[in-house]
Amino acid sequence: MDDIITFLNEEEKKDPVSNWIKKKKKSNTWIKKKSDKDKPAGISKKYPNAIKLDANENGVTDIWLIDTNKNGIPDAALFDLDEDKIIEAVGYDENENRNYEVIFIDDDLDGNPDRADYDEDDDGTTDFIAYDYDQDGEWDKFEKVG
């Protein structure tokens, strides 16, 4: 017990200051962390050469025109018109005249087309709409439009 009392009454010893182990002060460095904000993401990453369009002119890309056969003329389009980063529709322009012969539309956003707008005479207006109600990959109903 006397040892404990002696220990508690002793003066606290301070560690000697060492000059060779010191934490460096933070200062500017020539090494900089790369910013992720300039990296393309999503569709822009998968299709870096896609032409980006802003249909509603609010500064957010909502249509991507893609040249799938790499001849310099876009022949497919991806649409994200509600700008939720989920593609709602995909259009295909087989003859590359900027009239999409078929546009597949995913109304419930599950990745399977629910409707297809088909332009049979390639005049830029929908001639038929096909519906796949049970989403089994086969069209359940065809409706002539106009």
N, C-alpha and C positions, 0 to 999 in steps of 0.2 A: 504494500500500500504506500509506503514511503517513496518508492520509485515512481509511482504514478503522480504523487504530489510534486515531487521534484521535477518531473517531466512537464507538468502543467505550468509550473512557475518559471521555467526556463524562458529566456528571451527567444523570440522567433528569429531563426537564421534565414537570411536572404540568400538566394542563389546568386553566385557571381555572374555578372553580365558577360556574355560571350559575344565577341565581335564576329565570329565566323558563322553563327547560326542566327540569321535574322530573316524575318518575312519581308519580302520586297513590297514596296509601295506600288499600288496599281498606277500605271501611267499609260500614255498612248503607246500603241505598238503598230508596227507596219503589217502585222498579221491581222486580217479582218475576217470575221465569220461571213460566209456567203449568205446572201439573202435568198429566201425561198420565194419571195413574192414575184420575182421576175421569171421563175420557171413555169413553163406551160403545164397545165393540168388537164385531166379529163380528155375531152375530144381534141383539144389543141395539142396535147401530148401524143395522142394516137395518130392524128393526122396533122402533122406540123405544116404541111403545104396547103391546107384547106383555106379557101377564101371565106373570111368571116364577115357576116352581115348582121346589122342591127335593124330588124324590121320596124320596131316601134321608136327608134332613135332616142333611146334612153341611156346609151353608153354601154349596154351589156350585149354581148354577142348572143344571138338566139337562132341563127341559121348558119350552117357550115356547108359550103359547096365543095364537093370532093371529086377529084379526078381519079377514078378507080383504075382506068386502063392507061393512065400516065401518057396521054397524048396532048395534054395542055388544055383540054376542054372539060369543064366539070360535067359529070354524068350522074351524080347522086347528090342528094341534099339531106341533111339531118336537121330536124326542127325541134327546138326547145322554146316554144313561144311563151310559156308561162315562166321561163327562166328559173326553174327549180333544179337545174342540172340533171334532169331526166329527159331523155329523148322521147317525144310523143309521136313523132311521125318520121318516116323515111320515104323520100321520093326518088324515083329512077327515071332517067332520061336516056333511053336506049339510043336514039338517033342524034343526041347532043344538039338539039335545037332550042333548048331552054324551056320546052314544054314537057312537063313530067307526065309520062304515059301512065304511070301508076304511083300512087302514094299510099303507103301502108300506115294506118293510124292505130295507136295503142291507147284506147280511151281509159282503161283502168290501170295503166302503167305497170302491168305485170310482166312486160317483156314480150308478149305475144300480140300480134295484130288482131284488133277487134273488127276493123273495117278496112276496106281498100277502095280508094277512088280511082276509077279507070277512065282514061281519056282514049277512046277507041280510034277516033279520027284525027287525033293529034292537033286539035284546034285550040287547046288551052282551056277547055271547059270539061267538066266531068260528064261522062256519058252513062256510066254504070257505077253503082256502089255495091260492093259485096260485103256481107256480114258473116261473121263467125261467132255465133252466140255462145256455143259451148266450148270454144277455143280448143278444138281438137285438131286444128290445122286444115280443116276442110270447110269451104264456104257453105253456109247454111241457106243463105238467101241472096239473090241478085235482084237489084232494083234499077230499072231504067230511069234516068234523070233527064228531064227536059225533053 
